[in-house]
Structure formats: C-alpha cells, structure tokens
C-alpha cells in the first residue's frame, strides 16, 4: 500500500520539481494536467474554473494523508490511470483542512470524501467511502456530455 501511494505522489512531486527549476517557469495546474493527464494535483494549487469545459475534476478529501480511506481511494484510482485520462479526469487531493483551500470551502467535506464534478463545474457525485475506477467510469459514461464525446470519437474514427 505504501509503495502504491509513493508511486502516486511521484507524479505530483515530478511536477513540483519542474516548477522548482530556476530556468523553467512554474507550470500552472492546468498546464501540468495538459502535459500529463495522470498527474495528481494539490487543491492548494488548483482553481476549478481553469478546468471548466476541459476536464472532470475528481477531488479526494481527507483530514490527513494517513487516513486509511484516503490511501485506499488513491490506490483504487492508481490501478487504472488510463481509464481516468480517457475520461478527461483531473485528480485533485486535499488532505490539509487547516489550509482552507477554495475547493474545500466550496465543497465542504467532513473528513474523507470523494467528489466528482462535471466539465460544467457542477457536482455530480459525492461519496463518503472509496470508489474504484470502474464504478466512477460507469457514472461518467452515463453523462450526456460523455455520451457525446464517445459519439464524436466514433464519427471521427469512421471518417478517417
């Protein structure tokens, strides 16, 4: 479990390392996600409006990164990162209630919570227990916008 969490956080730390290089301007959260759809972002560095109409934010809240539900949720999401990327999901974590991030203020979690937002910024799902990628994918695939994305991809594949 610890090895998986370390793997998950390595993507985030790689993004931070790029930002710390003196010759490279820091990447915005949106730029980091556009460069790598599997990156995990910290809520303190994210403005949800930047992702409107581009991505579906999945925000995982906990009162500590050591919360077993948080660790389980992150492991479940790490099992199928390509499924998340295919659905334009941006994964955001917030494990510091004292930071009072804008996302935490807007979504008001109590302890552990996983929230799915649509591309329009509306909350589509709130769960107090960890969910796996398959369950999350089913919910997303039923959304009208996702149905349109699937249809558009089919149409473009046929025309090529």
N, C-alpha and C positions, 0 to 999 in steps of 0.2 A: 504494500500500500504506500509506504514512504517513497519507494523508488518511482512509482507512478506519479505521485504528487511532485516529486523533484523534476520529472520529465515535463510535466505540465508547466511548471513555473519556469523551466529553462527557456521556453519560447518567450515568455514575458521578460525575463532577465536579458535575453538577447536583444530585445527591442530597447530596453533601458541602456544597455551597453552601447548601442549605436548612438543613442541620444547623448551619452556622456563623452563621446569623442569630440575633441575641441575643434576639429576641422569640419565636422558634419553638423549641420543644424539639427536640432532635435525633431524627431518625427512626431507629428500630431497623432492622436489615437486613430483618426480616420486613415491617415497615410500608412500607419503601421498595419492596420487591418487590410487595406487595399494591397499592400505588399505581400501579406501572408494571412489568408483567411482563417488560419488555425491559431493565430496569436491570441493570448489571453490578456485582456486589458484590466487595469485597476480603475475602479469607479472614480477615484480622485482625479484621474487624467482624462475623463470622458465627459463629453457633452452629448446627450442623447440626440439633440437636434441635428448634430453633424451626420447622424446615420439615417435620418428620416428619408424614406423612399429609396434607400440604398441597401439597408441591412435590417435583419430582425434581431434586436438585442435580446440575449438571454442573460439575465443578471442573477448571480448566485450570492446571496447574503448569508452572513453568519456573524456571530459576536466575536469569533476568534477563528483564525485559520486552523486551529487544532480541533474544532468542532468535528466529531466523527461524521455527522451528516454532511458537512461541507466537504470533507475529504472523500466520502463515498460518492457524492454528486460529481465531483471533479474527476474521479476515476471512471465513473459511468460515461461521462461526456468524452473522456480521453480515448475510450475504446473505439469510437467511430468518428474521428475528426473530419473525414471526407464527407460524411453524411451531413454534418453541420455546415461545412463550407459550401456544399452543393445547394443548400437552402438559404444561403446568404446570412448565416447566423454569425453575429459578433458576440463573443463570450466575454462577459464583464464580471469581475468579482469585487465584493465589498465586505471585508472582514474586520473593519475598524469602526464601530459605532461612534466613537468619540470624534472621528474626522468629520462627521455630519456632512457627507457629500450631497450634492444636489440630487443625485439619483436616490439615495437613501431617504432624503427629505420628501421627494415626490412619491415614492412607492411605499414608504412607512412599514418596513418589515419588523417583525417581532422575532428575534432570534434567527433561526435558519429559515430561508425562503428562497425558492427559485421562481423567477418571473420571466415570462415570455412576452415580448412586445412585438406588435406588427410593424411592418415597414412604415405605416402611417403614424407610429408612435403610441398607439393605443395598447393598453394592457389586454392581452389575450388569455393569459393563464397565470395563476398563482398557485404554487404548491408548497405545503409545509414539510414535505418529505422528498427525498431524492427520487428523480425520474431518470430512466435510461434514455439513450438517444432514439431508440426505436419508438418509444411512446411519444416523445417530443416530435419526432418526424411525422407520426400519424396525425397529430394535431395540426401541424404546419401544412401538411399536404392536403388537408381539407379546406384550408383558407382560400377564398376566391382569388386573391392575388397570386397565390402559389399555383392554383389550377391554371391561371392564365399564363404564368411563366412556363409551365410544363407544355401547354399547348403551343406557345410561341417557339419553344425549342424543337418540338416535333415538326412544326411547319418549316422552320429554317433548315432542319436536317433533310427534309424531303426536297426542298428547293435547291439544295447544294449538289 
